[in-house]
Amino acid sequence: MRRLRQAIVERRGRAAAFRSGWMEGWRLGACRGIEQAILPAAGLRRNARVLYVPQGFEAIDAGILEALQANVAEVVLVGNEQVRFQAEQLKPDAVIVLNGVHLFAKDYLEQIDAVRRMGIKTAVWFVDDPYVTDDTVKLAPHYDFVFTHERSCVRLYQSIGCAQAHHLPLAAHFGTFQPMPVARTYESDICFIGTGFPNRIALFDQIAPYLKRRNVVIAGALWNRMRNYRMIERFLIKEGVPVPESARYYNGAKIVINLHRTPGQSPENRNAIDWPAESINPRTFDMSACGTLQLTDERSELRELYAVGSELDVYRNAKDLLDRIDYYLSHDEERLKIAARGYRRTRAQHTFDQRIKTMLDILGIV
Amino acid sequence: MATTWRTRSRIRARREAYALGWSHGHWFGRCEAAKRRALPATVQRPLHVMYVTTGKGYPYSPLDYAVQETLKAIATRVTIVNPSQDVPFIAANARPDLMLVLDGMNMPVDKVAAVRALGIRTAIWFTDDPYYTDITAGIAPHYDSVFTLERSCLPFYQQLGCGRVFYLPLGVFPPFFRPFNPRQSLRGDICFIGSAYWNRVSLFERTIPMIAHRKLYISGLWWDRLSSYNKYRGFIDSQAWQEPERTCERYNANRIVINSHRAPDDESYNMNRARIQAVSPNPRTFEISASGTLQLTDRRQDLDQFYVPGVEVVTYDSPEDMANKAEYYLTHEAERQEIALRGLYRTMKDHTYVSRLNQLFDLAMSP
């Protein structure tokens, strides 16, 4: 009797293992098929020399640099303290700065002004809008071209006199975020990676009783502000995870949750003018680039970039989120298919290559 | 001690199950991606089609179903009737743009004439040429357009006085033939599904000894014609036609599926006194490749029009060649998968009923 029961348990264990192997294999197989179908971006390199000044955002900097290298004859990576010096030496056609908000050299604005006086085109791409508008409104007028990932901020920069202000959404860097097999330790049903901003704390306090007995990963700082902190402590990675690790956690998860931070005035933000947010965060692209189902709150730009319900899904409140988690955890096929379609859309349309081509067109580098 | 051993073996068993599941899942994920990419978008044409079913029941009913469902997807209005109904009366009331008859053996020709007299275009699609040409010869001239799945029948019908004769092979209906995860217990290496016509008997008489070390499955009528049937009956399933779903599951479960065309002069159920040769691939060709498996087929002349040999399907020209190629692809899994995947892609792109019936509309409705 005991032996029989044991045999049944073992058979079930094997069946469950086969099933989870099947789903993971399917996900990666579908993504592989999708990737193979997308032709590498064609087009000649533009005959120009460009200096690129990184912000220190690992995946975004890498994505932009690779895209520039694919599209421009000569690209030189330059630290922010050396912009003027390198521009004098190299006489580039353009200097492109990412963000320029955090930890840049004190005199870097003077350097940009000097570069501009040399007749070299200067451009900045802001990717932290609208959370740091206190800073960006001061920086923007120093450039010939201002790009912002936040659609609502275009009119802000126009209003302070930037003639060339453009909306340029972010994209996924497939070198960092891509479908890949991961070790068991990265597996989870539900995953959230990010800082515990107040709106996130509020949401997770509501769903913590549901999460507490599940296979969950949460990673990031400031989560100890939760009322129900005890319930999530077991699976919290307090110190957060480095970017390449987050790609592994996204891959290992059945569902990744995305929740945008709130734009208004708060201690976390430098947005005293309370400028609104319409655009999606970089994580939206990162998650979908990993071929995992994403549940996100809705920003008004979202539907222009992804088909809701088909390429990812949205939730309106805590209860809605739990309903959807329940639904997608019990409908494996649908979950896998939506994730695969999200991957396809990202791979086909939301790449740095396309963004950089757009930017270069606007800069007149042809 | 015993417990540790058991725990260890259990962990290993689960790891193996996971790996097996992964490889199967990976394959079907790739198939799904290829299929999505390949399937043409369906657009409904402003056309009213009256579809006359074969009226034959099984094994023709899946074919009827495939055609009528596809028609609904690509025409704005479809009226479905069977040959025993008062078709001219229904046609007079419904006023379709086109009457399409499949097979037509059970459709009285005076009904066709009556529909034609109403000024409605009529088309027939023969599905068993050239094996029943003794009968179809009496049917074809009653229609405005004649479609046959056998190219060598074109001059035959033309010489009977049919003005518009077209070559149109059957296709696949993706809900029936598609990649899907088969039952574990059915998994094997090589399979063949079909009746034991004599050319197939002599083919398998010679190949089976060369491939018998592999896991084989053969299914169909008359396989007791094999001289060593008793020796091989373990993997021979003597049933008649299986449901498409079952056939497709077998195709999915085997890494190689053999196709062997029936000889046009075989005496079993052959009504082809005109001795018309067969040069076109059989419908099974498309069904096998739609299932996402490697097809190993003999080479009918027209095959190249539909698949690139060596790239999308593999061909053999002798029993030895078949055995050698089967062995090669069973030991070169990555190559086998690439060919199967390309075969699947081509099938979904070009050989579904959506493509075929769109072509039929173009031809039948042209002035």
Boltz contact constraints between the chains, C-beta under 6 A:
constraints:
  - contact:
      token1: [A, 10]
      token2: [B, 10]
      max_distance: 6.0
  - contact:
      token1: [A, 13]
      token2: [B, 14]
      max_distance: 6.0
  - contact:
      token1: [A, 14]
      token2: [B, 13]
      max_distance: 6.0
  - contact:
      token1: [A, 14]
      token2: [B, 14]
      max_distance: 6.0
  - contact:
      token1: [A, 14]
      token2: [B, 17]
      max_distance: 6.0
  - contact:
      token1: [A, 17]
      token2: [B, 14]
      max_distance: 6.0
  - contact:
      token1: [A, 17]
      token2: [B, 17]
      max_distance: 6.0
  - contact:
      token1: [A, 17]
      token2: [B, 18]
      max_distance: 6.0
  - contact:
      token1: [A, 18]
      token2: [B, 17]
      max_distance: 6.0
  - contact:
      token1: [A, 18]
      token2: [B, 21]
      max_distance: 6.0
  - contact:
      token1: [A, 21]
      token2: [B, 18]
      max_distance: 6.0
  - contact:
      token1: [A, 21]
      token2: [B, 21]
      max_distance: 6.0
  - contact:
      token1: [A, 21]
      token2: [B, 22]
      max_distance: 6.0
  - contact:
      token1: [A, 22]
      token2: [B, 21]
      max_distance: 6.0
  - contact:
      token1: [A, 22]
      token2: [B, 24]
      max_distance: 6.0
  - contact:
      token1: [A, 22]
      token2: [B, 25]
      max_distance: 6.0
  - contact:
      token1: [A, 24]
      token2: [B, 22]
      max_distance: 6.0
  - contact:
      token1: [A, 25]
      token2: [B, 22]
      max_distance: 6.0
  - contact:
      token1: [A, 25]
      token2: [B, 25]
      max_distance: 6.0
  - contact:
      token1: [A, 25]
      token2: [B, 26]
      max_distance: 6.0
  - contact:
      token1: [A, 26]
      token2: [B, 25]
      max_distance: 6.0
  - contact:
      token1: [A, 26]
      token2: [B, 28]
      max_distance: 6.0
  - contact:
      token1: [A, 26]
      token2: [B, 29]
      max_distance: 6.0
  - contact:
      token1: [A, 28]
      token2: [B, 26]
      max_distance: 6.0
  - contact:
      token1: [A, 29]
      token2: [B, 26]
      max_distance: 6.0
  - contact:
      token1: [A, 29]
      token2: [B, 29]
      max_distance: 6.0
  - contact:
      token1: [A, 29]
      token2: [B, 30]
      max_distance: 6.0
  - contact:
      token1: [A, 30]
      token2: [B, 29]
      max_distance: 6.0
  - contact:
      token1: [A, 30]
      token2: [B, 32]
      max_distance: 6.0
  - contact:
      token1: [A, 30]
      token2: [B, 33]
      max_distance: 6.0
  - contact:
      token1: [A, 32]
      token2: [B, 30]
      max_distance: 6.0
  - contact:
      token1: [A, 33]
      token2: [B, 30]
      max_distance: 6.0
  - contact:
      token1: [A, 33]
      token2: [B, 33]
      max_distance: 6.0
  - contact:
      token1: [A, 33]
      token2: [B, 34]
      max_distance: 6.0
  - contact:
      token1: [A, 34]
      token2: [B, 33]
      max_distance: 6.0
  - contact:
      token1: [A, 37]
      token2: [B, 37]
      max_distance: 6.0
